[in-house]
Amino acid sequence: MLLSAIFGLLRSPIRALGDDGADIGARRVKEVDGLGFYLLLQVALLVFGLLIWIMPLINKASVNPINLGVALVLIWISELIGRGLFYSLHMTTGL
């Protein structure tokens, strides 16, 4: 109930403009080329980085610093892609 009230408050300024909020978001997301590919790439890099980082902990094996470095780089690239998507969506299409 609390969540529906919060979502209602968030959508009320959009409804005041006369358009449905979901329609505005869907139109603007379509304006960004390759959004799905970049989101898939971001999630895949994040998952692979976390798996490389966590697998030695699960297997109780010795931690290799090279593997941790590779995991850090993958997570860092994933973060940069996420920030690029955020700024491209919010600064150009105004979501």
RALINMO-V547587 format. One record per pair of residues at least 4 apart in sequence whose ideal C-beta (glycine too) atoms are under 6 Angstrom apart, sorted by sequence separation. I is the first residue (numbers start at 1). J is the second residue. If there is no record, write none. Layout:
I:J + I:J
//
This chain:
11:15 + 19:23 + 34:38 + 50:54 + 51:55 + 54:58 + 86:90 + 87:91 + 88:92 + 89:93 + 19:24 + 56:61 + 90:95 + 89:95 + 14:21 + 56:63 + 11:21 + 52:67 + 52:70 + 53:71 + 52:71 + 49:71 + 49:74 + 48:74 + 49:75 + 45:74 + 45:77 + 46:78 + 45:78 + 42:78 + 42:81 + 42:82 + 38:81 + 38:85 + 31:93 + 28:93 + 28:95
//
